[in-house]
Amino acid sequence: MQKIIRVAAIALLALMTSCASPPVRESPRVASPDTNLGGTWIVSRAEFAGNSLSVPLGMELQISGDQYRIGSVTNAALLSDRGRIVLLANAPDAQAAHIDIVGEDGPSQGKRFPAIYRLNARELEMCIDLAEQARPTEFASREGTLLVRVTYTRK
């Protein structure tokens, strides 16, 4: 379980829900890729279900175009995850950008996680629903949920 929580925290995505769940109910209006997301990101803070998570050293999120990879550059034994990100057109009053994380290889293979993100020059913050149920509406993880909130710093 600890391994799974670590991967989830780092992973934008890498995850653990194993039961099938209904698809995210949202218009699939795909937006143009956000080229500012590209690069290598290191986790600076992470929480899951309202609890702080410690992150193994060497874990990185790499984004290139619409592809992501999460894994350790120092410990190949840690789980890694790979897939793509889908940016969605936001409602005019949205406080955060909408994104779906689609697992293609690793613990989240075959899963689609609704998420939100915000980005500035040095930080990327994401809130992801690992239950694959509903897009988060704020940058918070709460006890009793499968929400993961991660803040990354650009490497």
ROFIMAR-559088 format. One record per residue: residue in one letter; x, y negated, z of N, C-alpha, C in turn. Coordinates in steps of 0.001 Angstrom, whole numbers, padded with zeros to 6 digits, always signed. Atoms other than C-alpha are relative to their C-alpha. Layout:
<sites>
AXYZXYZXYZ
...
</sites>
This chain:
<sites>
M+000830+001192+000000+000000+000000+000000+000871-001250+000000
Q-000887+001158-000064+002862-002390+000840+000582-000295-001376
K-000538+000183+001339+004349-001814-002632-001023-000700-000891
I+001061+000566+000831+001017-002657-004252-000227-001464+000354
I+000214+001385-000407+000556-005828-002203+001136-000870-000507
R-001133+000769+000505+004072-006970-003132-000157-000286-001480
V+000155+000176+001434+003404-006433-006802-001114-000990-000289
A+001122+000911+000217+000067-008250-006573+000415-001424+000272
A-000414+001339-000360+001642-011225-004894+000878-000578-001079
I-000932+000465+000992+004290-011498-007495-000656-000057-001314
A+000583-000192+001257+002259-010545-010206-001104-000900-000267
L+001127+000618+000566+000228-012967-011350-001062+001034-000019
L+000877-000988+000489-001324-009802-011645+000148+001408+000391
A-000249-001406-000082+000162-006546-011014-000827+000577+001113
L+001073-000220-000933-002421-004765-009224-000521+001367+000216
M+000357-001237-000621-004285-002151-007530-001417+000472-000146
T+001374-000493+000048-007992-001960-008113-000125+001122-001011
S+000023-001173+000867-008674+001432-009571-001397+000343-000502
C+001330-000332+000499-012426+001506-010040-000396-000947-001116
A+000491+000818+001097-014109+000266-013139-000927-001061+000559
S+000870+001077-000454-015842-003033-012731-000568-000708-001211
P+000617+000664+001131-018113-005159-014891+000935-001049-000582
P-000848+001002+000616-016452-007485-017383-000321-001392+000531
V+000193+001378-000426-015984-011131-016533-001045-000622-000912
R+001066+000602+000786-019113-012974-017627+000350-001452-000285
E-000389+001346+000383-017771-015967-019432+000144-000037-001506
S-000155+000159+001428-017777-017292-022938+001469+000210-000371
P-001378-000289+000353-014649-015941-024635+000622-001058-000913
R-000568+001076+000816-013677-019329-026046+001483-000105+000320
V-001443-000001-000222-009922-018967-026418+000565-001367-000348
A-000640+001297+000213-007836-022125-026106+001384+000212-000598
S-001366-000056+000504-004501-022931-027687+000948+000313+001146
P-000956-000319-001068-001533-021549-025756+000589-001261+000625
D-000643+001095-000723-000075-023853-023115+001494+000276-000033
T-001424-000264+000174+003553-023988-024206+000806-000344+001251
N-000701+000335-001241+004499-025450-020806+000078+001177+000966
L-000039-001175-000869+003823-022056-019188+001227+000864-000260
G-001125-000847+000381+006739-020456-021008+001214-000191+000884
G-001227+000057-000778+009901-019605-019117+000008+001044+001093
T-000155-000927-001118+011000-017801-015988-000396-000714+001281
W+000563+000562-001227+009232-018403-012675+000347+000899+001183
I-000324-000705-001239+010236-017414-009121-001098-000318+001019
V+001045+000223-000996+007636-016946-006364+000556-000819+001163
S-000400+000793-001168+007919-019667-003704-000955+000222+001182
R+000987-000296-001044+004704-018841-001762-001022+000972-000586
A+001037-000933+000455+002150-016062-001939-000879+000380+001184
E+000926-000493-001019-000940-015002-000032-001026+000902-000666
F+000987-000950+000478-003434-012188-000408-001065+000148+001073
A+001131-000125-000921-006885-012096+001219+000209-000837+001263
G-000186+000921-001112-005948-015048+003416+001248+000212+000821
N-001223-000290-000748-002662-013559+004634+001236-000283-000835
S-001268+000283+000663+000853-014694+003777+000679+001313-000391
L-000711-001187+000477+002893-012197+001746+001485-000300-000108
S-001433+000147+000255+006622-011676+001765+000264+000592-001381
V-000282-000391+001369+008099-011293-001690+001420+000558-000073
P-001347-000558+000129+011033-009013-002508+000908-000924-000814
L-000961+000816+000739+014158-010796-003679+000122+000507-001431
G-000237-000371+001388+014733-010832-007407-001239+000141-000853
M+001222-000118+000796+011072-010764-008482-000193-001260-000836
E+000185+001122+000915+010422-012943-011511-001224+000232-000885
L+001063+000011+000988+007509-013816-013750+000591-000652-001242
Q-000497+000549+001257+008554-014318-017357-001179-000124-000955
I+001084+000249+000957+006145-015888-019850+000623-000477-001301
S-000452+000388+001335+006820-016091-023572-001209+000082-000927
G+001217+000026+000817+003971-017186-025830-001180+000447+000835
D+001131-000504-000781+000959-015187-024670+000354+001295+000745
Q-000459-001210-000674+003063-012369-023145+000582-000326+001368
Y-000618+000155-001317+004030-011963-019485+000669+001305+000398
R-000651-001150-000625+006324-009627-017596+000337-000393+001427
I-000334+000223-001398+006696-009354-013829+000831+001180+000457
G-000840-001073-000491+009488-007382-012286+001194-000551+000743
S-001182+000376-000760+012670-007406-010269+001229+000037-000890
V-001254+000022+000740+015952-008432-011822+001112+000640+000822
T-001026-000590-000858+017815-006902-008864-000324+001419+000449
N+000382-001325-000477+015855-003711-008102-000962+000651-000995
A+000813-000647+001036+014629-001585-011008-001009+000984+000577
A+000932-000950-000623+012861+000761-008545-001344-000646+000322
L+001273+000677-000266+010197-001892-007860-000874+000066-001240
L+000947-000051+001111+007079-001681-009996+000106-001262-000847
S+000067+001171+000872+006957-003956-013010-001324+000061-000756
D+001282+000120+000668+003961-005138-014982+000192-000845-001248
R-000130+000733+001250+003554-006380-018532-001374-000099-000658
G+001265+000173+000697+000686-007769-020584-000061-001341-000695
R+000158+001298+000672-000747-010911-022072-000921-000889+000813
I+000852+000986-000645-002402-014077-020894-000903-000604-001063
V+000983+000586+000916-005521-015481-022494-000484-001291+000639
L+000470+001297-000484-006153-019189-022006-001384-000240-000556
L+001390+000212+000403-009843-020041-022092-000315-001485-000028
A+000448+001387+000046-011481-023294-023066-000776-000285+001283
N+000605+000329-001289-012528-024992-019848-001259-000834-000152
A+001149+000894-000084-015788-026619-018914+000538-001418+000209
P-000486+001378-000119-015458-030438-019065+000283-000434+001431
D-000190+000414-001391-015695-030719-015267+000940+000930+000778
A-000876-000966-000673-013176-027921-014507+001149-000709+000711
Q-001096+000553-000795-010659-028748-011780+001310+000740-000245
A-001186-000799+000274-008226-026075-012982-000173+000671-001361
A+000053-000684+001285-007337-024369-016230-000409+001458+000217
H+000476-001381-000090-009021-020997-016836+000908+000901-000819
I-000892-000949+000656-006920-017991-017750-000439+001409+000373
D+000198-001416-000302-007383-014234-017987+001357+000679-000136
I-001241-000756+000021-004514-011874-017263-000367+001421-000386
V+000372-001294+000558-004725-008691-019319+001199+000942+000099
G-001087-000960-000178-002547-005777-018193+000090+000970-001159
E-000205-000925+001115-001029-003672-020968+000918+001161+000367
D-000910-001050-000418+001637-001646-019166+000349-000211+001468
G-000287+000120-001427+002217-000927-015476-001254+000155+000822
P+001125-000193-000922-000116-001019-012473-001309-000639-000453
S+001244+000662+000413-002613-003359-014130-000405+000346-001431
Q+000352-000419+001357-002818-001551-017474-001507+000227-000105
G+001429-000170+000232-006364-001749-018843-000891-000902+000836
K+000793+000898-000848-007468-004417-016367+000050-001421-000554
R+000078+001408+000414-008527-008023-017015-000391-000807+001223
F+000194+000760-001224-008171-010422-014098-000332-001459-000317
P+000316+001420+000178-009985-013779-014166+000815-000825+000992
A-000864+000818-000858-007813-016568-012782-000126-001469-000384
I-000158+001429+000288-007226-020299-012590+001461-000348+000240
Y-001369+000453-000243-003961-022173-012736+000082-001509-000142
R-000355+001401+000211-002462-025631-012486+001520-000053-000065
L-001409+000045+000340+000944-026698-013619+000506-001420+000077
N-000702+001273+000124+003336-029552-013071+001403+000328-000506
A-001312-000211+000602+006935-029954-014215+000777+001156+000623
R-000823-001003-000691+008421-027582-011610-000785+001137+000635
E+000783-001028-000687+005534-025545-010161-001193+000470-000832
L+001173-000635+000583+002887-023164-011417-000749+000649+001153
E+000814-000596-001057+000056-022276-009036-001140+000764-000656
M+001063-000828+000540-002382-019460-009743-000826+000588+001131
C+000878-000735-000895-005369-017929-007996-000701+001043-000872
I+000417-001115+000842-006350-014500-009327-000957+000900+000776
D+000933-000943-000614-009314-012212-008585+000382+001416-000410
L-000429-001363+000289-007862-008700-008371-001161+000978-000059
A+001182-000856+000089-011385-007283-008094-000609-000037-001398
E+000483+000169+001372-011960-008361-011733-001464-000439-000051
Q+001414+000352-000097-015323-009840-010679-000323-001402-000509
A+000380+001378+000316-015423-013640-010895+001222-000906+000051
R-001088+000969+000023-013123-016516-011694+000009-000796+001300
P-000073+000831-001210-011889-018255-008531-000417-001438-000327
T+000432+001382+000201-013284-021754-008078+000900-000989+000725
E-000941+000857-000719-010519-023074-005824+001301+000773+000220
F-001301-000614-000257-006871-022402-004992+000079+000422+001466
A+000030-000517-001361-007488-020352-001864-000263+001494-000059
S+000339-001415-000158-007440-016706-000885-000654+000117+001370
R+000756-000101-001243-009885-015727+001802-000047+001441+000477
E+000122-001322-000609-010084-012818+004206-001247+000680-000557
G+001137-000758+000511-012358-010090+002901-000138-000047-001509
T+000035+000060+001457-011600-010857-000746+001252+000672-000561
L-001190-000491+000692-009135-009523-003295+000619-001142-000807
L-000601+001154+000664-007939-013016-004185+001461-000117+000394
V-001416+000251-000236-004227-013588-004551+000303-001416-000495
R-000406+001362+000349-002801-017113-004588+001526-000020+000000
V-001447-000014+000136+000750-017534-005836+000468-001352-000528
T-000654+001209+000498+002929-020596-006277+001390+000397-000469
Y-001283-000303+000609+005903-020230-008600+000790-001286-000199
T-000898+001097+000324+008914-022499-009075+000752+000379-001256
R-000709-000264+001239+010523-022803-012491+001470+000293+000285
K-001404-000372-000196+013908-021113-012641+000902-000884-000847
</sites>
